[in-house]
Amino acid sequence: MAKLKVPSLQHLARNWRNDPQQIKRLLVNLVENGPTFNYNPLFSAVRDMLVFSQPYTEIAEGIRRKIKRTAVRENLLNVLPLIRDYFDGVNPAFVQAVERRYYPVGRGLMVPFDPPLIYGDGGRLHFPWFSFFGAAIP
C-alpha cells in the first residue's frame, strides 16, 4: 500500500466539522488530492525579513525569479504584503526554527505540526500561526 501523507494540523483544523463522516470525506479528499504547492518560500521570506532585515523588494524579486509556475508565484506575491505589514516594526531579539512535532488526534492518527519559527520581541515569546487559506483572494 502506498504511504499516505497525513494532513497537517492546520488542514485538520480547517476541515473540522460537527459531523465525523464529513470530516472523514474532507480529509480523505485532501490526502487523495493534495495541494500542488506549499508556502515554504514565504516562511523563508519571514526569516529573511526578521533575521537579516532583507528589504521587501529584494524578497519579492527573489520570488519572481525563483518561482517558475505563474499561478504559484502570483499567489505567493499576493500574500507577501500581508506578511510585510504584520512584521513591520518588529525587531526580534531572536528568531528560532521549531522542530516538527506529531500530536495524536485519534487512535493511531498522529498529525504533524510544523511551525516555521518562534521569535522573541519586547521580552515576550511570539509563536506566529501562519494560515494562508484564502489569503490570496483579491
Stockholm file with secondary structure:
# STOCKHOLM 1.0

chainA/1-138         MAKLKVPSLQHLARNWRNDPQQIKRLLVNLVENGPTFNYNPLFSAVRDMLVFSQPYTEIAEGIRRKIKRTAVRENLLNVLPLIRDYFDGVNPAFVQAVERRYYPVGRGLMVPFDPPLIYGDGGRLHFPWFSFFGAAIP
#=GR chainA/1-138 SS CCCCCCCCHHHHHHTCCSCHHHHHHHHHHHHHTCCSCCSHHHHHHHHHHHHHCCCHHHHHHHHHHHCCSHHHHHHHHHHHHHHHHHHTTCCCSEEECCCCEEEEEETTEEEEECCCCEEEETTEEECCCCCCTTTTCC
#=GC SS_cons         CCCCCCCCHHHHHHTCCSCHHHHHHHHHHHHHTCCSCCSHHHHHHHHHHHHHCCCHHHHHHHHHHHCCSHHHHHHHHHHHHHHHHHHTTCCCSEEECCCCEEEEEETTEEEEECCCCEEEETTEEECCCCCCTTTTCC
//
